Amino acid sequence: MITFTTENSRETYQLGQALAQSFAGGEVLALLGDLGAGKTCLTQGIAQGLGIKQKINSPTFVIMKVYNIKGRAGIKKFCHIDAYRLNSHQDLVAIGALD
């Protein structure tokens, strides 16, 4: 497990952008934290770093949002999953997370 500490939302967003630059495809990140901890802010930075132009918000009600990525070798899709309401790994399989 790797831990990063940021002091504000700007730093969190920039961390996301920097992380995205190191991605080659197939990475899985699990973000844990209370409401307001910055999980969505980090995700927005990652998405921007991957070249996604759409607005990124928490998929709490739909559970999973998938964004297509163009022009990035090895990375075709960005899947944003809010597992808060899931009960088990079978729930992840059921929503198509393995696809």
Salt bridges, closest charged atoms under 4 A:
none
